[in-house]
Amino acid sequence: MNYQWYPGHMTKARRMMQENLSLIDLVIELVDARIPLSSRNPDIDTMGKNKARLILLNKSDLADADLNQEWMEYFREMDIHAVEVNSKSGAGVRSIEAVVRVACKDKLERDRRRGILNRPVRAMVAGIPNVGKSTFINAFAGRACAKTGNKPGVTKGKQWIRLHKSLELLDTPGILWPKFEDQQAGLRLALIGSMNDEILQTEELALELIRFLRAAYGGVLSGRFGVEENGDDFSVLKEISIKRGCLLKGNEPDIRKASSILLEEFRSGKLGRITLERPEQGAKG
C-alpha cells in the first residue's frame, strides 16, 4: 500500500506558517515519542532553519521509557533542545518555559543590549496532525484556549495565544508533507493515527503492526489477547478475532473489526509502552 495523505488545506496551512515566520523567534515542534523521526516534518525543518528550535517528545507515556531516554540523548547530540512531555497529564510541561529561555538566549540578549524590555518570545507551535499540539497549548497555558480532538485536522487556522507578558504562542494546523520518500515513515504515521483512517486499509495496517510487535516486543500480543505468536501474521490476526468475539455469520472471523480493535489498543497504550523506531535507524533534517 502507498501511504500518502495531503489534503488541500495542508497547502494553505503551510503557506500561512511561512507567512508568519518573520513574526516568531522560536519553533516549538511536537513529535510523537513513538516515532520521533517519522513524525518530524522536513518542511518544518526547512521553514525553521534560521529560528531557535525546541522539540517536544509528546505522548511519551505511550512510548518505551528506555527509548525515550535514547531519543532525548539523540537530539542533545544534534544540539537541539528537547523535552519529554505528556500533554494530557501535564507531565514535563512545567519544565518547558526554562528551556524556552535557554533556546532563545541570543534573542533575549539582543533585546537587552538594545534596551528592549519585556518584548515577549513569540513561538510557533508546529507538528503533524494528531500529535497533540492543542492539548499541549492548553496544558502549557493552564486553561482551555485551543480546540482539541482525537482526529487529525481539528485545528484549521492560526491562533495567537498570550500565555503571559514574556511568551506568546502561535497555534498552527497539523501538516504532513506532499510526498513520503520513505514509505516506512508513511506506514508508521498511519499506525499512530496521523492520517485519515478512512483512506487506509486497516487489515494491512494491523498485519504490519503484528509483524513489528512479534519481532520487537515478543509476548505483548499473547499477553493482551491470549493468542499464540508463533504462527504467521494473518493467523495471529484471525486468532485475535476469535478471542475478542469478532465473528461474522457462520462464525467466520471478522478481520476488519479485529484490525480496528488492535490498532485502537495500540494507539491508546493498552498494549503497553511501545516505540516503533530507534535512534540508530537514521536521522532526518
ABEGO torsion letter per residue (X at the ends): XBBBBBBAAAAAAAAAAAAAAAABABBBBBBBAABAAAABBAAAAAAAAABBBBBBBBGAAABBAAAAAAAAAAAAAAGBBBBBBBAAAGBGAAAAAAAAAAAAAAAAAAAAAAGBBGBBBBBBBBEBBGAGAAAAAAAAAGBBABBBBABBGABABBBBBBABAABBBBBBBBBBBABBABAAAAAAAAAAGABBAAABBAAAAAAAAAAAAAAABBGAAAAAAGBBAABBAAAAAAAAAAAAGBBBBGGBBBAAAAAAAAAAAAAAGAAEBBBABBAAAEBBX
